[in-house]
Amino acid sequence: MSSSTAASGRQSITEAAPLSLRAREPRVPADRLVAEMVPPPRFDSVRFDTYVPDPQQPSQTEAVSVLSTFAAGLGGAHPAGGGHGKRRWFARKPAAPTGPRGVYLDGGYGVGKTHLLASLWHATPAAPGQKAFGTFVELTNLVGALGFQETVRTLSGHRLLCIDEFELDDPGDTVLVSTLLGKLVDAGVALAATSNTLPGKLGEGRFAAVDFLREIQGLSARFRPLRIDGEDYRHRGLPAAPAPYSDEQVTRAAYATEGASLDDFPGLLEHLSRVHPSRYGALTDGVRAVCLTDVAPVPDQSTALRLVVLADRLYDREVPVLASGLPFDRLFSEEMLNGGYRKKYFRAISRLTALARDAKGLVAQ
């Protein structure tokens, strides 16, 4: 076949070449970070009654009951007497909280914690501008974009702040978030968070937690821990993850799928090092499928943590991932999977596996 014929055949598949994540360098204004503090598209329609508890795990049913009651108790006027961080001139100062001002959903990956957290956000009787939802990383990025005092002012008028995947990865974040949440609680903001680690154990295995014990214990006191047991629902009763495809299959699928991106995996990892993780969501704007060739083990922990954030953003947006090379359960070394960030890596494997299943229909049979 001549080169002109091959080019013509490729053009017949789609009028335009696939997108490339490596070619994107998004800039995200601070006001977009605030406006986007709502449940991601994957969780737009979830509610408490769409959560399906495992009958073998009574803690899941209990969680629905506790959170439903918690949401119902957040109605009425804001305790601080006004919205958007501004108190009325003659408003009475809110009484100091006498107990936990939030709930903390603890459990392994895939037990539905984010589903329940988003359901709480939807069930809370407040306008979107009076309740916020974001990951722990997005919250710290917001502080970086707005500054600490402006973040406190912006969020103090909210009735509820939901924080997904609450993890303290370094001492600076420990002090920052502990101080931020303390000020928000004093302003009358209710808190809800999910994590794989109990509040009193935050930071263990990641840094010298003893040096920050006071901050960690103070943060822990803000929440009522609520344990959720169970296995990963993404694997419950589902077939095994599909094997990787060939480079040719992935490339053809990228050209045949409108809105698909096509990148080689090592090159994408290198590009992620030049894009701040707060922009990974914007990096995927308009992308309907991600096609990756030459998937290989992640070379180091910094790269691995960036990949975790990208996997979270793709999962939130329900973007299928089609790949060649190694299967996703071989991305991280044994040392990584046994280290302090192991729960992040297992979550990434779980989510990428789910997105790989979603991508099976992109490949012509």
N, C-alpha and C positions, 0 to 999 in steps of 0.2 A: 504493500500500500504506500503510495507517495505521501510526502509530508503534507501536501495541500489537501489530499483526501482525508488524512488523519485529522488535520485541523478542522476540516469541514464536519467530520463525524463528531468531534468534540463540541463544536458550535451547535450541532443539532440537539445536543443534550440540554444545553441551557444557553441563553444569550450572553451571559456574563460569567466571568471566572468567579470562583468562590471568594468570600471575604477572607481576610487574614487578621487574626488577633495580634500578630506581631507588628502589623502596620499601624496599629492604633495606639495613640498616646492621649487618652482622654483627660480633660480638665474638668473638675467637678466643683462648682461654686458652693460655698458654705450653706446658702439657703436651700440648695437641693438636698444636702445631707439631712437637714431638719425636716423638710417636706416628705422625704422618703422614709421617715421613721414610722412605718406602718408594716403590718405583716407582709411578707413577700408574696408574689403571685401564686405560688404553690398553695398558700394557706389563706387565700382570699375567701373561700367558701366554707372553711372548716368551722364547726360549731361543736359544743359539748355533745349534742345528740348525734353527730357524725363520727365521734370517737367510738371505736369498737373495742371494749375492754376484753382482754384475754380472760375467759372464765376460770382459768387456773391461777390467776393472779388477782386476788381481791384488792390489793393496793391500788390497782388501776381504777377500779370502780370507786374506791374511796377518794381518789384524787379528783374525779369528776365532781363528786358531791362537795368536797371542801372548796374547790375553786368556784363552783356555782354560787355557793354561799358567800364567798369572798367578793365576787363580782357584784352580787346584789347589795352588799354593804357599802359599795362605793358610790351610790347615788346621792343626790342632794347637793347642797352648795359646797364649793371648795372650802376646805378647812381654813385656808389662809384668807378667805374673804374676797377673792378676785382671781382673774385669769391672767395668763401670760406673765407670771412673775410679779405682777403689780398688786399691792394690797390697797384696799379702800382706805381713805384717810382716817375713818373712825372705826375701822374693823378691830375687833378684839384679837389679840395675839393668840394663835392656836396653842392649846395646852400641849405640853411636852408629852410625847407618846409614852405610855406606861408599859408597853410590851412590843412584840414584833410588829412592824408596819408592813410586812410582806410575807410572801410564801416562796419557798425555795424547792423546786422540783428536782430531786436527785434520782439518778438512775443511769443505766447503761445506754449505749447508743441504740436507737431504733425502737424505743418503748413508747414513743409518741409524745415526748415532752414538749416539743415545739408545737405540735398539734394542739395540745392542751393550753399552752401559753397563748397561742394565737386565738383560741376559743375564748380565753379569759379577756383578751383585748376586745374582741367582738362583743362579748356579753356585757362589758362595762358600760353603764349608761352615761356616756359622755361623747361629745363630738370628737372627730379625729384630732383636732388641734388641741384637745385637752388630755390626750393619752398618747403615749409614744411606745414604739416597739422597735428594738434593734438588737443586733448581736453585741457582745462585749467589745469586740474589735471596733464596730461602728461607733459605739459610745466613746471609746478612747479617741477615735479619729475625730469625732465631733468636738471634743475638748481641744484637740490640736488645731482644728479649723477655726473655732469661735473664740478660744481662750476660756480659762476656767470660770471666771466671773460671769461672762456672757452665757456660758452653758448653764450655770446655776440659775441665772435670771430667766432664760428661755424655758427651762424645764420645771421651774418652781410653780408655774401656774397649772401644771398638769395634775390630773387626779391619779394617774397610773403610769408607771414606767416599767415596761417589760424588757428584760435583758435575757437574750438567748445565748446559750453556750458561754456561761459565765466562767472565765478562767483567768487566773492571775499568773502571767508568764514572767514577770520581772518585778523587782522591788519598787520601781517607779510607779508602775500601774497599781500596785498594792496600795500605796499611800494615796495616789490620785483618786482612785475609785472609792476607797473608803471615805475620804474627805468629801467627795462629791455626793455620795449617797447619804452621808450624815446630814449635810445641809438640805438635801431634798426632803428627807424624812422630817426634819425640823420645820420645813415649809408646808408639811401636810401631804406630801406625795406618797402614795402607796407604791410598794415595790413588788415585783414578781420576777423570778429568775429561774433558768434551767441550767443544769450542769451535770457533769459526770462525777462530781466530787462534793462531799458534804461541806457545808460552809466552814466548819472548824478545821477542815483539812486542806483548805485552799492553799496552793503554793507548794505543797509537799512534793518532793521529787523534781522540782524545777529550780529552786533557789534556797538560800538559807532561811527557811521560814521562821526559825527561832528569833532572828533579828527583827522580824516584823510581826511577832506574835500579838502584840497589843493591837495593831491595826487589823489583823485578821480576826481576832476575837471580837473587836468592836463591830466589824462588818457582819460577822456571824450573828450577832445579837439582833440585827435588823430583821431577820427572817425566821419564819417557822419552817423547819425542814419537813419535806413531804416525800417519803421514799416511794419510788415507782419501780416495781420489779417486773421482770419479763424478758423475753428474747426479742431480738431485732425483728420487728414486723415486716421489714423489707425482705427478710429471708424466710418468713413463716409461710410454709406451704407453696413457695415459689420455686421454679426450676433454678438450677445453678446458673451462674453468670455465663453469658455466651463467650466462647473463645475469641481471641482477637482475629481480625480479618487480615487479608493481605493488603499491602500498600496499594495495589491496583484497585481492589474493591473499595477501599476507603476513598481513594481519589475519584473514582467514577461516581460514588455516592455523593461526594461533595459537589461535583459539577452538576449532578442531576437534581440536587435539592436546593430550592430557592432559599436564600438567606443563610446557607451553610458557610462555615469557615473551614479553612484547610491550612494546617500548620504542621511542621515537623516538631515532635515533642521536645527534643533537646533545645531547639531554637526558641520555642515558646517559654520554656523554663528560664532561659537566659533573658528573654524580654521581660518577664515578670519581675526580675531584679531591678528593672529601671522604672517600674510603675508602682506607685504607692498602693498598698492593699486596699485603701479606702476607695480606690478607683476601679477595682476589679469588677464591680457591678456595672459601671459605665462601660468597661471594656467589652462587655457582652451585650450591650444595647443593640436590639434589632437582630441578634444572632438566633437563628431557629434550630441550628444543630452545630455541634463542634466535631470536626473530623481531625484526627491526629494520626500521624504516621510515626513509626519508629519509637514507640513507647518503650522506655528503658528504666532501670532503677534510678531513683532520685539520688544525686551524688552527695548531698550533704543536708544537714538539718535546717539551715536557713532556707534553702530551696524547698525542702519538704514542707515547711510551715507556710510558705507562700502558696504552694500547691493546695494545701488544705483550705486556705481562704478562697481560692478560685473554685475548688470543688463545692464549697458551701454556696457561693453565689450561683453557680450553674444549677445546683440542686434546687435552690430557692426559686429559680426562674424556670424550672422544668425543661432545661435544654438538654436533649439527648446527646450522648458522647459516643462516637464511633471511632474505634482505634485499631491500629495494627501494632505488632511488636509483642511485648510481654503483657499478660493479663494484669488487671489492676491490683490483685492481691499480692503481687510481687514488686510493687513500687518501692516499698520501704524495707530497709535492711532489718535483720533480726535485732541488731543493737537499737535501732529506732523504735521498733515495736515493743521492746522491753524497757525503754527509757521513760523519762518523765512526761513526754508528750504522746505516749502510746495511745491514749484515748482519742486524741485528735486524729491520729493516723488511722485508727480503726474506723472512726466516723467517716473519714475521707474515703476509705476503701468501700465501706458500706454504701455511701452515697454514689460514688462513681460506678459501682456495680449496678445499682438501680438505674442509673442513667444509661449504662451500656445495654441493659435490657430494653429500655425505651427506644434505643437506636436500631434494634434489629430490623425494623421495617424499612429502614433506609437502604438496605442492601437488596439488590435485585436477586430473586431466587432463580 
